[in-house]
C-alpha cells in the first residue's frame, strides 16, 4: 500500500473511532437510565405485590382471631413482619368493620373516608336486634394505628388488659360478631362481621431516576370472620 493511501486509511479509522465515541456518549446515558428505571419499577412492583399479600394475610388473621381482644395485635404483628421485605416503612394501619360485599357497588367494602382522616379511630353507634343502643361497633367503626405515634409498638397486654389501648376500642375484638345467629341490626342479615384492613406504606426509590422522594402506597383487604355455630 502506498504511503499516501495508508495515511488516508489510518485517518479514516481514527475518524470512525471518534464517531463511535461521540455516539456512545449520547447513547450510554440513555441506556443506563432505562436500565436503572426498569430496576426501580421492578422493585416498586415487588413492594406493591408484597404489600398486597401481607394485607390479605393480616385481614385473614383478623378473621381467624375473631372475638379475641388481641385480634388487632396479631394483625399488626403480621404486617410488621411482612414490612421487613419492603423497601419502605408502614405509615398507618386501619382495622375496620366492613360492609358486606355488594356486586352492584364495588366500593361497598372500602375503608370509610372518616377513618382515613382520623388519627385514633371512629365510633359508629348501632341498635342491636334486641333494641339496645351501642355507642360504638357499628359497620364503619374503625381502629386507627399510626407508626409515628407509637401505636404499632404497644405490647399484647395493652390490647388485652384493663383499660385496653384506647385506639383499639372503637371496634374492639371482643365485640366482633362471629356466630351465624348474630344479628347486628333489627331486620338485618346474620353475622359474622367482615374485617377490613387498610395499610399505608412508603416506597423508597433507590437511584432517584424515577423519583427522589418516597411514594405512598396503600392496600386493603376484607375477610369475613370465620363463622361459629
Steps between C-alpha positions, in 0.01 A plus 500: 500500500630839408589737788232752397228235491620361833474840664147543364402156633635580847326837505173333397524249784572774752202693372276194538624441853429861587149474359437184705618673816271797433204270437577302816511822701141567392362146514665361816327739747164413345569127534609548862187702580274239338676217684477667840145615425391141431678387816322767705158414359567131559576571867186717523278223361668250730414718799143546373450123468661438839270756662194354327573148625590626849173693526300193398685291756436761771127516421484122505673503840236743626227268373658200671542669838145637480378599848839473667597837655851450358381476138638841403831427670550194280394695191765763572768239569429327169541829315817596687655164411410544133638855501851361546491407130392848389729777378304737721302524821147454634342841558149410613266205552121514525292204618134561422158338511435465128165484329409179320617478136245636255521387135330826399740718699870423465590751772266353765785340693741795470646660810277795608642844419449621857721215621781608267462856631515392865817457709344270760181335372131556438195400702185402309197435729243235428186349650511123526220259425391518863449877481812582703698808386878454481727806480756330276555186297263564209602443141752773414660500845876481482819483702783717367867428570768750393867403517622852572279509811644173632170316448666193345739462794238415763548157661238227510397594855391846382236334282385239748536691828268737681484774394595393151687717250245769409559485124390137498165567666304666217441150362641269769574143410280371779188658344539363148222272381618148429188286529262412221209596726634847591300792365639851534203700372124441531389338179860468384679191384679266739867515594790451488661841446738589218848606612661763280871587517637811326876560495703802394873460438780697338717377214854637496653547155860380485659686209282809482450460124125442526442717805707634787245525783321192644167399345197405708352159418168378642325165497187355659341159544176373652428155645190368668556376853507124497152405623427310816174327572 
